[in-house]
Amino acid sequence: MKPLDEQFSEAMFLTTHAWRIALDRQLRPLGFTMSRWMLLLHLSRNDGCTHSELAQCMGIEAATLVRLVDRMEKEGLLKRCSSETDRRVKHLRLSDTGIASVENIRSTACDLRRSVLTGLSQAEIQNALNVMNNIRSRLGSLT
């Protein structure tokens, strides 16, 4: 039998992975791949960020993001806006269509949360949240 700490870290990874896959399955019929819905959600939380800032938030290389941003800009989901202080810098902003898409994504995610968390008490959810926040804080202090 694996040590408890190893079981815990594996369960946390597998749960996060399963959550993303479940949300991806729900959003795919709406035309959103995981990279697309993650980009829109990150941008909704960091509207006006630069290309490199968005890549950092998403945990990917800026070069990886270029084609995706180009495509989503052509589709009218986001726009590049010039910086007032540096002509070389472009800020990414959600368009009205992008904002509406984020609302669809959030609504779908809310439905998934309700489905998955049904049957858990508020105390259980709060305890799990406290544990995850504590772990994330400790991981953040390692850098």
N, C-alpha and C positions, 0 to 999 in steps of 0.2 A: 504494500500500500504506500502511496506517495505521502510525503510529509504534508501536514495541513497547510503550511504556507505555500507550498508548490501547488496544491489543489486549488487554493484560493486564487493565486495569480492566474492560473490556467482558466478557472471558471470566469474570472473577470474579463479576460481576453475573449473567451468564447462567447460570453454574453454580449459584449460590445459588438463583436463580429455578427452574431445572430440578429441583434437589434438593427444594425445597418442593412443587413440582407433583407430582413422583413420589411423595413421601410422602403428599400429599393424596389422590392416586388410590388408594393402598393403604389409607388410613384411611376413605375415604368409605363403603365398604360396611359399616363398623363404626358408622356414624352420626356421624362426626366431620368437620365442615368444617374448613378451615384455621384459621379464627378460634377454633373450639372446641378443637381439639387444641393450638394454640399457647397459649391461655389456660391449659389444664390443665398443660401442661409448665412454663410460667412460674410458675404457682402452686405446682407441686411443688418448684420451686427456691427459692421465696420464700413458703413457707407462713406465714400469719398477717399478710401484708402488707395494707396498706390498698388501697382501690379506686384511689386516685390513684397509689400506688406500683406497682400492677400495670399500670396504663395506661402509666406511664413505662417500665417494663421491656419492655412490648410495643411501645412506640413509637407509641402512639395517644393520642387525647384521652380523658380520663376519661368525658366525656359519651357517647362512642361505645361505651364498655364497659358502660354501665348496663343496656341491654336484654339483652345477652348474659349478664351475671352474673345478672340476674333469671331468665331462662329456665333457666340451668344450675342455679340454686338450686332452682327448682321441680322440676327433673328429679332432684334429689338428688345432684348431682355435687359441689356445694360448699355451704358454709354461711357466713353472716355471723355473726360473734361480736362482742359488745360489748367495747369497750375497758375495761380496769380503771381507766384514768386519765382518760378523756374520753368522756362519754356520747354525744357527737356522732360519734365515730369507730367504724367497724366494721372488723373484721379479717376477711379472707377465708381460709377454711381448706377443704382438700379433705375431703370426706366419705369414708366407706369405699368407696362406689361410685366416687367420683372417684379414689381411690387405685388401685382395681382398673383403672379406665379408663386411668390413666397407665401402669400396667404393660403393658397391651395396646398402647398407643401406643409405648412404649419397645421392646417386643418387635418390633413391626412396623418401627420405625426401625432396629433392629439388623439385621433381615433385609435391609433395603434397603442398609445400609452394607456388609454382607458381599457382597452382590450387586455393588454398584458398585465396591468397592475390590479385589475379587478380581483377582489378577494384578499388583497394585502391591506393590513390596517395602516392608518396614517403613522402610527408609531413605528411599524416595520419599515415603511418607506423612509421615514425620517432617520432611523438608525442606519439604514443602508446608505443614505445620502451623506450622513456624517462620516461614515467609514470611507466612502469614496473621496469626499472632499479632503479628509485627513491624508489619505494616500497621495492624492494629486498634489497637495501642498508639500509633502515630503519629497516627492519626485521633483517638483519645481525647485526645491532648495538644493538639489544635487548638481544643478548646472552652474 
